Amino acid sequence: MSPRSIVVVAVIAAFVVLTLGACDSSVSSTSEPNSATPPPSAVVLPPTSTALPSAIPTLTATAIQSPLEEGFLLIENVEDPESIREVSLTGHVFVLEIAATPAERARGLMNRESLAQDSGMLFVFSQESPLNFWMKNTLIPLDILYMDSAGVVVDIQTMIPQPGVSNSELREYPSVAPAQYALEINAGLAGSLGFAVGDQAYFR
């Protein structure tokens, strides 16, 4: 082979080497992992959920539009408070147990393991006075709504069970204003149903 042929072959060989090197570089760059295509050995985890947890079902009671049209009365028009079986507050109706005697009021909802969502206990007193409740032997948390002689809510508090606590250490829940009636319902209902001081109760 002549020297000139050798030079031509060398030039061709150099051109082939450079071309192959460029091709290898191109393949290498596309195999780098990126956010869209993870390497085959990677474990792809599902994205973290940002959805809020399912809402806790709201406690509700039967609702009516007009208590007076449904046969409810202001307490002053009820002949015998001990005959009351239902109360309506802001249109929400609760089936009642009545605690009118000293023994019934002292026993209250003691040792009950549950209370229906649309039920409550109405404590009836002979006249307005500062009232004071506690949770002796009471197993379920309760909202208490103190009402004056006209059946208007004057105070709302949530009472928490204190099992195993001696009488002297039990928390007391005095009314902030004189009251003649006290309604106990499941804790959380007063808030979820929007009850407030100044609400008028109706009875039947």
C-alpha positions, 0 to 999 in steps of 0.5 A: 500500500502506498504512503498516500493510501495509508494516509487516506485509510487513516483519515477514514478510520479517524472519521469512523471513530469520531462518529461512533464516539458521538453516537455513544455520547448521545445514548448515554445522555438519554439514559440519565434518570429524571423526574418523568422516567425513574431508573428501572431499579427505582421503587416508585412510591405513590404521591402523598395524599393531601386530601382531608380525612373524612368528616366526622358525622355531625350529630343531628336531631329532628328539625321542624320549621315552626314549633308553635305550629307543631303544637309546642308551647312556651313553658309558661303555657304548659300546665304540668311541666312533668307531662313534657315529652319533647323540647324544640330548640332552634327547630331541633326536637329532642325526646325527653325524660323528666327529672322533677322530684329530688330523687329523680334529679339526684339520679339524673343520667347516672350509670347510663352507657349511652344516650340516643342522639335525639334524646335528653333529660330535662331537670325541672325545679320549682323556681329560678335559682343558681343551679349546680351540676356534677358528673357523679357516676355519669359515664357519658359526656354531656352538654347542659343547657340551663334555662330560666323560668321562661325557657330561655337558655342562659348558659351552656356548658360541656360536662366531662365524666370523671370515673373513679374521682371522689366526690370532693374532687369532682368538678362542678358546673354552676349556672352563670345565671339563675335557672329553673330548668336544665337540659342534658343532651349528648356532648357536642350537640349544642355546638354542632346544632348552633345552640346559643345563650338567648335561644327560646325553648318550646315544649309539648 
